[in-house]
Amino acid sequence: MTTAGRAGLQISRGEVPVTRRPLAARPLRTTAGALGIGMALMLMLLLNGLWSGVQERATIYEDHLDADLVVVPAETGSLFADPGVLPADTVATVTRTPGVDGAFPLRTMYSIVELPHGKAAVAAVASDPTGPGGPWSFAAGRAPQTSDEVALDRLFAEQHGLAMGDRLPILGHPMRVVGLTEDTAMFMTPLVFVTEQAMTEMLRAGDTTGSVLVTTGDPAAVADRLREQGLNVRTPEQLHDSALEQATKVYGSPVRLMVAVAFAAGTLIVALVAYTRVTEQQGDLGVLKALGATPARIRRIAVTETVILTILGVLAGVLLLLATREVLAWWRPAFPVVLTGDSVTRTAVAAAVMALLAAWLPARRLAKLDAASAFRSGT
């Protein structure tokens, strides 16, 4: 039997690994293709993860309120963006309402603190030490109890060289650091915690408060009773939605545009890598066609090779993403990368569809050629 005959027989029986052989025969091209796909997928997941991180950080305080209801001024939509003020006796009014277990004053505001090397923006939280609304996780120390104490986000403290016992000026008043909190930073804005009494004294606003945190076993009934008294009542979930909406207005348009551009560019890069790879193999596939491979076999070889290359690219993308997350966590901890199942699934589906389509088109065109033309394309 001739060499060509033996080759045709082996192809038809599937004895020769014709799918894996082109990948192994050109390791540099295979590696470059996998890295190209991996970089594209990493970019897509990274920017999508950054947007998810922005959304998660924007509502981190509302997600840890540990209150059942919040009484806020009528004009308040977000605790930090437009906090407003309430009469101080609102706390007593809420406390007397049937079904209320506890009512605790709260003040929230953005502030600029003076540091030896410059200024820094923070989100100040002033809560009652006996109630909810204070820090929820500590790396060291405790929550503030007196009017001259403050607890800081640990990353903020490390960034600015602050330690336990140091003094940090809040509204011009030096406060002693008694606690370093963990995971208590909004997007690019760390939280600092003081007592509500301290903030009231610094603002000289003893006849007001910012809002009132309410604990109760029957939130729906208590909310109705408070509204009957003319008070504006919100749930932590509603405040979460308001904070998220506010963050989306500020950051949403540019970040989502970057995510969309990265998604489009990434899928096109995946498609280009797959298309180029299959096009490079047209000569080899043409020889196989001339030796008797069926059109279905040609398409199957091209698609299978692309699937293998895409899987290698996915593995490369995961490794690149993990490395990039570690670098960002060390270099820019204020920019968290949060991966969700939806983002991973959406990215994987888009990459797979584009890769398969890019492989199918040239293989389909080649499969339609007659054997003589296909053979000449490989010579």
C-alpha positions as CSV (number, residue, x, y, z in Angstrom):
1,M,0.0,0.0,0.0
2,T,1.3,3.5,-0.8
3,T,2.1,6.1,1.8
4,A,-0.8,8.2,0.7
5,G,-3.1,5.2,1.0
6,R,-1.9,4.3,4.5
7,A,-2.4,8.0,5.5
8,G,-5.9,8.0,4.1
9,L,-6.7,4.8,6.0
10,Q,-5.3,6.1,9.2
11,I,-7.3,9.3,8.9
12,S,-10.5,7.5,8.3
13,R,-9.9,5.2,11.3
14,G,-8.9,8.1,13.5
15,E,-5.6,6.5,14.3
16,V,-3.5,9.6,13.7
17,P,-4.0,12.5,16.3
18,V,-4.6,15.0,13.5
19,T,-6.3,17.4,15.9
20,R,-3.5,17.5,18.5
21,R,-0.6,17.2,16.1
22,P,-0.8,20.7,14.6
23,L,-0.9,22.2,18.1
24,A,2.1,20.2,19.3
25,A,4.0,20.7,16.0
26,R,4.0,24.5,16.4
27,P,4.4,25.0,20.2
28,L,5.4,28.7,19.9
29,R,2.3,29.5,17.9
30,T,0.1,27.5,20.1
31,T,1.5,29.2,23.2
32,A,1.1,32.6,21.6
33,G,-2.5,31.8,20.6
34,A,-3.4,30.6,24.1
35,L,-1.8,33.6,25.7
36,G,-3.7,35.9,23.3
37,I,-7.0,34.3,24.2
38,G,-6.0,34.4,27.9
39,M,-5.1,38.1,27.9
40,A,-8.4,38.9,26.2
41,L,-10.4,36.9,28.7
42,M,-8.4,38.3,31.6
43,L,-9.2,41.9,30.4
44,M,-12.9,41.1,30.1
45,L,-13.1,39.6,33.6
46,L,-10.9,42.2,35.2
47,L,-12.9,45.2,34.2
48,N,-16.1,43.4,34.9
49,G,-14.8,42.5,38.3
50,L,-13.7,46.1,39.0
51,W,-17.2,47.3,38.3
52,S,-18.7,44.6,40.5
53,G,-16.2,45.7,43.2
54,V,-17.3,49.4,42.9
55,Q,-20.9,48.3,43.3
56,E,-20.1,46.2,46.3
57,R,-18.0,48.8,48.0
58,A,-20.5,51.6,47.4
59,T,-23.0,49.9,49.7
60,I,-20.7,48.4,52.3
61,Y,-21.9,50.5,55.2
62,E,-25.6,50.1,54.4
63,D,-25.0,46.3,54.2
64,H,-23.7,46.3,57.8
65,L,-26.1,48.7,59.5
66,D,-27.5,45.9,61.7
67,A,-30.7,47.9,62.2
68,D,-34.3,47.0,61.1
69,L,-35.4,50.4,60.1
70,V,-33.8,53.9,59.7
71,V,-35.6,57.2,60.2
72,V,-34.1,59.8,57.9
73,P,-34.9,63.4,57.0
74,A,-37.5,63.7,54.2
75,E,-34.9,65.0,51.7
76,T,-32.4,62.2,52.4
77,G,-31.9,59.6,49.7
78,S,-28.4,58.4,50.7
79,L,-26.8,58.4,54.1
80,F,-23.6,60.0,52.9
81,A,-24.5,61.9,49.7
82,D,-27.3,63.9,51.3
83,P,-27.6,63.1,55.0
84,G,-29.7,66.0,56.2
85,V,-30.7,66.6,59.9
86,L,-33.5,65.7,62.2
87,P,-34.6,67.3,65.5
88,A,-32.8,65.7,68.4
89,D,-36.1,64.8,70.1
90,T,-36.9,62.4,67.2
91,V,-34.9,59.8,69.1
92,A,-37.3,60.1,72.0
93,T,-40.3,60.0,69.7
94,V,-39.2,56.8,68.0
95,T,-38.4,55.2,71.4
96,R,-42.0,55.8,72.6
97,T,-43.5,54.2,69.5
98,P,-45.0,50.8,70.3
99,G,-43.0,47.9,69.0
100,V,-39.7,49.7,69.0
101,D,-36.9,47.8,70.9
102,G,-34.3,50.5,70.6
103,A,-33.7,53.9,68.9
104,F,-30.1,55.2,68.4
105,P,-28.9,58.5,66.8
106,L,-26.6,58.4,63.9
107,R,-24.7,61.0,61.9
108,T,-22.9,60.3,58.5
109,M,-21.0,62.7,56.4
110,Y,-18.1,63.0,54.0
111,S,-15.1,64.9,55.5
112,I,-11.6,66.0,54.7
113,V,-9.0,65.2,57.3
114,E,-5.7,67.0,57.7
115,L,-2.6,64.7,57.7
116,P,1.0,65.7,58.1
117,H,1.7,65.0,54.4
118,G,-1.6,66.3,53.0
119,K,-5.3,65.9,53.0
120,A,-7.5,62.8,52.6
121,A,-11.2,62.3,52.0
122,V,-13.1,60.0,54.4
123,A,-16.6,59.0,55.2
124,A,-17.3,59.7,58.9
125,V,-19.8,57.6,60.9
126,A,-20.9,58.8,64.3
127,S,-23.0,56.3,66.1
128,D,-24.2,55.5,69.6
129,P,-21.7,53.1,71.2
130,T,-24.5,51.1,72.8
131,G,-26.4,50.5,69.5
132,P,-25.9,49.5,65.9
133,G,-24.2,51.5,63.1
134,G,-20.7,51.2,64.4
135,P,-17.7,49.2,63.1
136,W,-18.4,45.5,62.5
137,S,-14.9,44.0,62.1
138,F,-11.6,44.8,63.8
139,A,-8.0,44.1,62.9
140,A,-7.0,45.6,66.2
141,G,-8.4,47.6,69.1
142,R,-12.1,48.4,69.7
143,A,-14.9,50.8,68.8
144,P,-14.7,54.4,70.2
145,Q,-16.5,54.9,73.5
146,T,-15.7,58.5,74.4
147,S,-15.7,61.9,72.6
148,D,-12.0,61.9,71.9
149,E,-11.7,58.4,70.3
150,V,-11.7,57.2,66.7
151,A,-11.5,53.9,64.8
152,L,-10.0,53.8,61.4
153,D,-10.0,51.5,58.4
154,R,-6.8,49.4,58.6
155,L,-5.7,50.0,55.0
156,F,-6.3,53.7,55.4
157,A,-4.2,53.7,58.5
158,E,-1.4,51.8,56.9
159,Q,-1.4,54.0,53.8
160,H,-1.0,57.2,55.9
161,G,1.3,55.8,58.6
162,L,-1.2,55.9,61.4
163,A,-1.1,53.4,64.3
164,M,-2.9,52.7,67.6
165,G,-2.6,55.6,69.9
166,D,-1.9,58.2,67.2
167,R,-4.0,61.4,66.9
168,L,-6.1,62.0,63.8
169,P,-7.8,65.4,63.4
170,I,-11.6,65.1,62.7
171,L,-13.2,68.5,61.9
172,G,-10.2,70.1,63.5
173,H,-10.3,68.1,66.7
174,P,-7.5,65.6,67.5
175,M,-8.9,62.1,68.1
176,R,-7.0,59.2,69.5
177,V,-6.9,56.1,67.4
178,V,-8.3,53.2,69.5
179,G,-9.3,50.7,66.8
180,L,-8.2,49.6,63.3
181,T,-11.2,48.2,61.4
182,E,-11.2,45.5,58.7
183,D,-13.0,45.7,55.4
184,T,-14.6,49.0,56.2
185,A,-13.9,51.2,53.1
186,M,-16.3,52.4,50.5
187,F,-15.0,52.8,46.9
188,M,-11.9,55.1,47.3
189,T,-13.3,56.4,50.5
190,P,-12.4,54.8,53.9
191,L,-14.8,54.9,56.8
192,V,-13.8,56.5,60.1
193,F,-15.9,55.9,63.3
194,V,-16.5,58.2,66.2
195,T,-19.3,58.5,68.7
196,E,-22.5,60.4,67.9
197,Q,-21.8,62.6,70.9
198,A,-18.4,63.5,69.7
199,M,-19.7,64.5,66.3
200,T,-22.6,66.5,67.8
201,E,-20.1,68.4,70.0
202,M,-17.7,69.1,67.1
203,L,-20.6,70.4,64.9
204,R,-22.1,72.3,67.9
205,A,-25.5,70.9,66.9
206,G,-26.9,69.6,70.1
207,D,-30.5,70.2,69.0
208,T,-30.2,67.9,65.9
209,T,-29.2,64.5,64.8
210,G,-28.7,62.9,61.4
211,S,-30.9,59.9,61.5
212,V,-32.2,57.3,63.9
213,L,-31.5,53.6,63.7
214,V,-34.4,51.4,64.9
215,T,-34.4,47.8,66.2
216,T,-37.7,46.0,66.3
217,G,-39.2,42.6,66.0
218,D,-42.0,43.8,63.7
219,P,-40.5,46.2,61.1
220,A,-43.6,46.5,58.9
221,A,-46.0,47.4,61.7
222,V,-43.4,49.8,63.4
223,A,-42.7,51.5,60.0
224,D,-46.4,52.2,59.6
225,R,-46.7,53.7,63.1
226,L,-43.7,55.9,62.5
227,R,-45.0,57.1,59.2
228,E,-48.3,57.9,60.9
229,Q,-46.3,60.3,63.1
230,G,-44.9,62.1,60.0
231,L,-41.5,60.4,60.0
232,N,-39.7,59.3,56.9
233,V,-38.8,55.6,57.3
234,R,-36.4,53.6,55.1
235,T,-35.2,50.0,55.3
236,P,-31.5,49.1,55.1
237,E,-32.4,47.5,51.7
238,Q,-33.8,50.7,50.4
239,L,-30.8,52.6,51.6
240,H,-28.6,50.0,49.9
241,D,-30.5,50.6,46.6
242,S,-30.1,54.4,47.0
243,A,-26.4,54.2,47.6
244,L,-26.0,51.9,44.6
245,E,-28.0,54.2,42.4
246,Q,-25.9,57.2,43.6
247,A,-22.6,55.3,42.9
248,T,-24.0,54.3,39.4
249,K,-24.7,57.9,38.6
250,V,-21.2,58.9,39.5
251,Y,-19.1,56.0,38.3
252,G,-21.5,53.9,36.2
253,S,-21.3,55.5,32.7
254,P,-17.5,55.6,32.4
255,V,-16.9,52.2,34.0
256,R,-19.7,50.4,32.1
257,L,-18.3,51.9,28.9
258,M,-14.9,50.5,29.7
259,V,-16.5,47.1,30.5
260,A,-18.4,47.1,27.2
261,V,-15.3,48.1,25.2
262,A,-13.3,45.4,26.9
263,F,-16.0,42.8,26.3
264,A,-16.3,43.7,22.6
265,A,-12.5,43.9,22.1
266,G,-11.9,40.7,24.1
267,T,-14.4,38.6,22.1
268,L,-13.0,40.0,18.8
269,I,-9.5,39.1,19.9
270,V,-10.6,35.6,20.7
271,A,-12.3,35.3,17.4
272,L,-9.2,36.7,15.5
273,V,-6.8,34.3,17.2
274,A,-9.1,31.3,16.5
275,Y,-9.7,32.4,12.8
276,T,-6.0,33.0,12.2
277,R,-5.0,29.7,13.7
278,V,-7.5,27.7,11.5
279,T,-6.5,29.8,8.4
280,E,-2.9,28.9,9.0
281,Q,-3.9,25.2,9.0
282,Q,-5.8,25.4,5.6
283,G,-2.8,23.9,3.8
284,D,-2.7,20.9,6.1
285,L,-6.5,20.6,6.1
286,G,-6.4,20.8,2.3
287,V,-4.0,17.9,2.2
288,L,-6.3,15.9,4.5
289,K,-9.3,16.7,2.2
290,A,-7.3,15.5,-0.9
291,L,-6.4,12.3,1.0
292,G,-10.1,11.5,1.5
293,A,-11.2,13.3,4.7
294,T,-14.9,14.1,4.6
295,P,-16.2,17.7,4.9
296,A,-17.6,16.8,8.3
297,R,-14.3,15.5,9.4
298,I,-12.5,18.7,8.2
299,R,-14.9,20.9,10.2
300,R,-14.7,18.6,13.3
301,I,-10.9,18.8,13.2
302,A,-10.9,22.7,13.0
303,V,-13.5,23.1,15.7
304,T,-11.9,20.6,18.0
305,E,-8.5,22.3,17.6
306,T,-10.1,25.6,18.4
307,V,-11.8,24.2,21.5
308,I,-8.5,22.9,22.8
309,L,-6.8,26.2,22.1
310,T,-9.6,28.1,23.8
311,I,-9.4,25.8,26.9
312,L,-5.7,26.5,27.1
313,G,-6.5,30.2,26.8
314,V,-9.1,30.0,29.6
315,L,-6.4,28.4,31.8
316,A,-4.0,31.1,30.9
317,G,-6.6,33.8,31.5
318,V,-7.4,32.4,35.0
319,L,-3.7,32.4,36.0
320,L,-3.3,35.9,34.6
321,L,-6.4,37.2,36.4
322,L,-5.3,35.7,39.7
323,A,-1.9,37.3,39.4
324,T,-3.4,40.6,38.4
325,R,-5.8,40.5,41.4
326,E,-2.9,40.0,43.8
327,V,-0.9,42.8,42.3
328,L,-3.9,45.2,42.5
329,A,-4.7,44.1,46.1
330,W,-1.1,45.0,47.0
331,W,-0.7,48.1,44.8
332,R,-4.2,49.6,44.8
333,P,-6.4,48.0,47.6
334,A,-9.1,50.6,47.0
335,F,-9.8,48.9,43.6
336,P,-11.2,45.5,44.5
337,V,-11.9,42.9,41.8
338,V,-15.0,40.9,42.6
339,L,-15.8,38.0,40.3
340,T,-19.4,36.8,40.0
341,G,-20.8,33.7,38.5
342,D,-22.8,35.7,36.0
343,S,-19.7,37.6,34.7
344,V,-17.7,34.4,34.4
345,T,-20.5,32.6,32.6
346,R,-21.2,35.6,30.2
347,T,-17.5,35.9,29.4
348,A,-17.0,32.2,28.8
349,V,-20.1,31.9,26.6
350,A,-19.1,34.9,24.5
351,A,-15.6,33.7,24.0
352,A,-16.7,30.2,23.1
353,V,-19.3,31.4,20.6
354,M,-16.9,33.7,18.9
355,A,-14.1,31.1,18.8
356,L,-16.3,28.4,17.4
357,L,-17.7,30.7,14.8
358,A,-14.2,31.9,13.8
359,A,-13.1,28.3,13.4
360,W,-16.2,27.1,11.6
361,L,-16.2,29.7,8.8
362,P,-12.8,28.9,7.2
363,A,-13.2,25.2,7.8
364,R,-16.6,25.3,6.1
365,R,-15.2,27.2,3.1
366,L,-12.3,24.7,2.8
367,A,-14.7,21.7,3.1
368,K,-16.6,22.9,0.0
369,L,-13.5,22.8,-2.2
370,D,-13.0,19.9,-4.5
371,A,-10.2,17.5,-3.6
372,A,-7.8,18.7,-6.3
373,S,-8.1,22.4,-5.3
374,A,-7.8,21.5,-1.7
375,F,-4.7,19.5,-2.4
376,R,-3.1,22.4,-4.3
377,S,-3.9,24.8,-1.4
378,G,-1.6,22.7,0.8
379,T,1.3,22.5,-1.6
